[in-house]
Amino acid sequence: MENHTHIRVRELSVYYGREQALKNISVDIPEKRITAIIGPSGCGKTTLLKSFNRLIDSIDGVRVSGEISMNGDNIFNPKIDVTLLRKKMGLLSQRPHPLPMSIYDNVAYGPRIHGIRKKRKLDQIVEHYLKESSLWEEVRDRLHTPASGLSVGQQQRLCLARGLAVEPEIILGDEPTSALDPTASQRIEEKFLQLKARYTIVVVTHILRQAVRLADYVVFLYLGELIEHGPAEEVFKSPKKELTQGYIKGVIV
């Protein structure tokens, strides 16, 4: 099957004050695949991920050069609607952050902002996306109880449902299972594998085994530089660069 590019990165550099976090990154993120961004701590993984939906804009002293295009449109174009851009990219953080409201209202929050008011329609949306995130059967009888009462793993699936409810094109995950126990982590991984049929998924992970389980495509960063990228099977089984080989073998951490 032909892989279409969903996000195209060209000569991307990001500076925090005088410190350069990313150095001339150029890579294509394939559509409806799972791309894993891997590399040691502090190598720029999260900076690259949060460049895609311009969440780095809110950081004091940040400076960006180069280009990121989504569906052919440069996201740094001053005319780009950043709110709409972020609607197209749901983000799962390291720790789940449910809104301080009920389970139902967490999922309905985005659709309400975008103008959906009818209760019947909201009921359908909430049920659909709680099922989509494999949470419906666990919460259907307590939809109007506080989301804070859910386990951490359930909260992360609720955040996934909330993100999907605004109908994004892309799911971004910033180490989305790092705060979860093994069972909850497995459920999120299984969900990603199902969702990639309909969404482009980009995941930052520090767990190499997770990247091996999930990734169709791999981006390996080291000290802010793109060392190697390509189909996961090629990168993991026959990496071309010595640094990649060292990282996969556990020599570089």
WODA-V709413 format. One record per pair of residues at least 4 apart in sequence whose C-alpha atoms are under 6 Angstrom apart, sorted by the first residue. I is the first residue (numbers start at 1). J is the second residue. Records with the same first field share a line. If there is no record, write none. Layout:
I = J / J
//
This chain:
3 = 30
4 = 30 / 31
5 = 28 / 29 / 30 / 31
6 = 29 / 30 / 31 / 70 / 71
7 = 28 / 29 / 69 / 70
8 = 28 / 68 / 69
9 = 26 / 27 / 67 / 68
10 = 26 / 66 / 67
11 = 24 / 25 / 26 / 66
12 = 24 / 25 / 65 / 66 / 67
13 = 22 / 23 / 24 / 64 / 65
14 = 20 / 21 / 22 / 63 / 64
15 = 19 / 20 / 21 / 62 / 63
16 = 61 / 62
17 = 61
21 = 44 / 224
22 = 224
23 = 224 / 225
25 = 226
31 = 200
32 = 196 / 197 / 199 / 200
33 = 196 / 200 / 216
34 = 201 / 202 / 215 / 216
35 = 202 / 215 / 216 / 217 / 218
36 = 202 / 203 / 204 / 211 / 215 / 218
37 = 204 / 219 / 220
38 = 205 / 220
39 = 220 / 221 / 222
40 = 253
43 = 222 / 223 / 224
44 = 224
46 = 50
50 = 54 / 55 / 56
51 = 56
53 = 86
68 = 74 / 75
69 = 73 / 74 / 75
87 = 168
88 = 168 / 169
89 = 168 / 170 / 171
90 = 163 / 171 / 172
91 = 172 / 173
92 = 173 / 176
93 = 174 / 176
94 = 174 / 175 / 176 / 178
95 = 179
96 = 155 / 156
99 = 106
101 = 146
102 = 144 / 145 / 146 / 147
103 = 143 / 147
104 = 143 / 144
105 = 109
107 = 126 / 162
110 = 166
111 = 116 / 166
112 = 116 / 117
119 = 123
124 = 128
129 = 161
130 = 135 / 136 / 161
131 = 135 / 136
133 = 157 / 161
136 = 140
139 = 143
150 = 154 / 155
153 = 180 / 184
169 = 199
170 = 199 / 200 / 201
171 = 201
172 = 201 / 202 / 203
173 = 203
174 = 204
175 = 204 / 205
177 = 185
180 = 184 / 185
195 = 199
196 = 200
211 = 215
215 = 232
216 = 231 / 232
217 = 230 / 231 / 232
218 = 229 / 230 / 232
219 = 229
220 = 227 / 228
221 = 225 / 226 / 227
232 = 236
233 = 237
234 = 238
235 = 239
239 = 245
246 = 251 / 252
247 = 251 / 252
//
